[in-house]
Amino acid sequence: MGSQEVVAGLPQVVSRVASGDKEAFATLYDAVAAPVFGLVLRVVRDAAQSEEVAQDVMVEVWRTAARFSPERGSVMTWVMTMAHRRAVDRVRAERAAAERERRDARRALMPAYDEVGEEVAARLESEEVRRCLQSLTEVQRQAVALAYYAGYTHRELAASLSAPLGTVKTRLRDGLLRLRDCMGVRA
């Protein structure tokens, strides 16, 4: 059977494919696979992706053969329209994915607004704490620094400062009250 005869008989072949005839699908595949791949390759411009798209088109032809209508056009037009649409969809999807990756890369390089704001607030608060610590008496500053920056317990503070436990607690309490007032925190 010549190629003209095969093309002329494709509507009947598609009809047999629609009823699940695998041999008819093999005949249809032989007639359209090369032109489908060629069209897809011209659009996609990547051989590996073109093979995937062409395979997807042939699977779609198998699944939708019952929808083919000879009144609306030839089998080749129907198949090539599917191939072109799938190829364009793949190109669009690849471009969208590349754009998403570029956007994500730009976002990763830029610190989030909240991170910057939080860091500024933390620095300002830290400067205010340092300023307010300077307003404490030396013994209060020692007690607060050892308790909150070095993590000393009340007993460890008393031993380190060679002072009675009650005295250390009073210094710590008084220092914290002065810090609160200096920083404008209302209880």
Phi, psi and omega per residue, in radians:
M1 nan 2.226 -3.125
G2 -1.369 2.942 -3.090
S3 -1.147 -0.569 3.098
Q4 -1.131 -0.738 3.138
E5 -1.140 -0.673 3.128
V6 -1.113 -0.814 -3.122
V7 -1.097 -0.711 -3.138
A8 -1.149 -0.551 -3.109
G9 -1.599 0.076 -3.080
L10 -1.098 -0.629 3.109
P11 -1.022 -0.681 3.099
Q12 -1.209 -0.640 3.119
V13 -1.113 -0.752 3.129
V14 -1.112 -0.668 3.107
S15 -1.072 -0.719 3.103
R16 -1.201 -0.648 3.095
V17 -1.069 -0.704 -3.130
A18 -1.058 -0.506 3.127
S19 -1.583 0.145 3.046
G20 1.614 0.241 -3.123
D21 -1.318 1.905 -3.095
K22 -1.219 -0.607 3.107
E23 -1.151 -0.668 3.105
A24 -1.142 -0.658 3.108
F25 -1.128 -0.686 3.099
A26 -1.059 -0.711 3.107
T27 -1.119 -0.815 3.132
L28 -1.086 -0.753 3.133
Y29 -1.015 -0.841 -3.131
D30 -1.047 -0.583 -3.088
A31 -1.383 -0.556 -2.998
V32 -2.006 -0.271 -3.025
A33 -1.057 -0.789 -3.113
A34 -1.143 -0.838 3.101
P35 -1.097 -0.629 3.106
V36 -1.084 -0.861 -3.136
F37 -1.059 -0.750 -3.139
G38 -1.051 -0.794 3.123
L39 -1.110 -0.816 -3.119
V40 -1.085 -0.740 -3.141
L41 -1.092 -0.663 3.107
R42 -1.127 -0.567 -3.122
V43 -1.482 -0.846 -3.036
V44 -1.389 -0.637 3.101
R45 1.157 0.428 3.067
D46 -2.481 2.108 -3.013
A47 -1.074 -0.787 -3.092
A48 -1.119 -0.801 3.116
Q49 -1.175 -0.597 3.122
S50 -1.124 -0.670 3.083
E51 -1.083 -0.759 3.119
E52 -1.072 -0.808 -3.108
V53 -1.131 -0.766 3.129
A54 -1.058 -0.711 3.102
Q55 -1.109 -0.760 3.093
D56 -1.032 -0.701 3.130
V57 -1.095 -0.775 -3.110
M58 -1.159 -0.626 3.056
V59 -1.128 -0.727 3.114
E60 -1.119 -0.676 3.086
V61 -1.043 -0.790 3.129
W62 -1.046 -0.817 -3.084
R63 -1.239 -0.551 -3.013
T64 -1.943 0.256 -3.107
A65 -0.960 -0.581 -3.129
A66 -1.146 -0.361 -3.132
R67 -1.473 -0.180 -3.130
F68 -1.120 2.337 3.130
S69 -2.211 1.954 -3.109
P70 -1.079 -0.383 3.118
E71 -1.200 -0.417 -3.070
R72 -1.589 -0.212 3.129
G73 2.716 3.139 -3.112
S74 -1.390 2.891 3.092
V75 -1.079 -0.750 -3.129
M76 -1.078 -0.728 3.121
T77 -1.100 -0.773 3.138
W78 -1.046 -0.857 -3.097
V79 -1.186 -0.752 -3.095
M80 -1.207 -0.550 3.058
T81 -1.128 -0.772 3.074
M82 -1.042 -0.770 -3.105
A83 -1.099 -0.774 -3.129
H84 -1.110 -0.770 3.135
R85 -1.077 -0.780 3.130
R86 -1.111 -0.689 -3.133
A87 -1.141 -0.781 3.122
V88 -1.110 -0.716 3.088
D89 -1.030 -0.727 -3.134
R90 -1.130 -0.754 3.136
V91 -1.092 -0.782 3.121
R92 -1.083 -0.740 3.141
A93 -1.112 -0.720 3.129
E94 -1.133 -0.739 3.125
R95 -1.128 -0.737 3.132
A96 -1.106 -0.724 3.132
A97 -1.131 -0.724 3.129
A98 -1.124 -0.714 3.122
E99 -1.134 -0.712 3.094
R100 -1.061 -0.750 3.140
E101 -1.115 -0.716 3.106
R102 -1.117 -0.739 3.132
R103 -1.108 -0.773 3.136
D104 -1.116 -0.668 3.126
A105 -1.143 -0.715 3.103
R106 -1.111 -0.738 3.133
R107 -1.110 -0.659 -3.108
A108 -1.163 -0.529 -3.134
L109 -1.358 -0.443 -3.101
M110 -1.713 2.226 3.078
P111 -1.163 2.536 3.135
A112 -1.129 2.609 -3.129
Y113 -0.970 -0.754 -3.110
D114 -1.086 -0.676 -3.138
E115 -1.092 -0.756 -3.134
V116 -1.132 -0.816 3.137
G117 -1.048 -0.739 -3.140
E118 -1.149 -0.687 -3.135
E119 -1.154 -0.725 3.107
V120 -1.086 -0.804 3.138
A121 -1.071 -0.734 3.141
A122 -1.107 -0.714 3.131
R123 -1.131 -0.775 3.133
L124 -1.083 -0.746 3.129
E125 -1.126 -0.719 3.132
S126 -1.086 -0.745 3.106
E127 -1.109 -0.682 3.133
E128 -1.155 -0.703 3.114
V129 -1.096 -0.779 3.126
R130 -1.061 -0.755 3.126
R131 -1.074 -0.787 -3.118
C132 -1.217 -0.561 3.082
L133 -1.068 -0.588 3.135
Q134 -1.173 -0.366 3.141
S135 -1.416 -0.155 3.138
L136 -1.416 2.806 3.012
T137 -1.246 2.841 -3.112
E138 -1.016 -0.763 -3.102
V139 -1.209 -0.620 3.087
Q140 -1.171 -0.767 -3.122
R141 -1.076 -0.726 3.107
Q142 -1.063 -0.841 -3.098
A143 -1.087 -0.806 -3.123
V144 -1.144 -0.783 -3.105
A145 -1.089 -0.793 -3.127
L146 -1.195 -0.647 -3.113
A147 -1.264 -0.780 -2.996
Y148 -1.718 -0.436 3.132
Y149 -1.754 -0.552 3.138
A150 -1.767 -0.211 3.068
G151 1.360 0.398 3.135
Y152 -1.203 2.528 2.987
T153 -1.426 2.985 3.121
H154 -1.040 -0.756 -3.130
R155 -1.121 -0.731 3.121
E156 -1.136 -0.653 3.077
L157 -1.055 -0.832 -3.126
A158 -1.029 -0.774 -3.134
A159 -1.166 -0.751 -3.103
S160 -1.164 -0.667 -3.111
L161 -1.601 -0.021 -3.107
S162 0.909 0.869 -3.122
A163 -2.343 2.700 3.104
P164 -1.104 2.636 -3.107
L165 -0.983 -0.773 -3.140
G166 -1.069 -0.702 3.139
T167 -1.133 -0.749 3.141
V168 -1.108 -0.736 3.118
K169 -1.095 -0.701 3.129
T170 -1.147 -0.788 3.116
R171 -1.039 -0.755 -3.133
L172 -1.121 -0.842 3.131
R173 -1.062 -0.815 -3.138
D174 -1.117 -0.688 3.118
G175 -1.123 -0.735 3.132
L176 -1.167 -0.659 3.084
L177 -1.102 -0.747 3.126
R178 -1.154 -0.677 3.081
L179 -1.071 -0.789 3.134
R180 -1.022 -0.820 -3.123
D181 -1.139 -0.752 -3.120
C182 -1.089 -0.669 -3.099
M183 -1.477 -0.068 3.091
G184 1.338 0.386 3.116
V185 -1.475 2.270 3.118
R186 -1.768 2.304 -3.126
A187 -1.412 nan nan
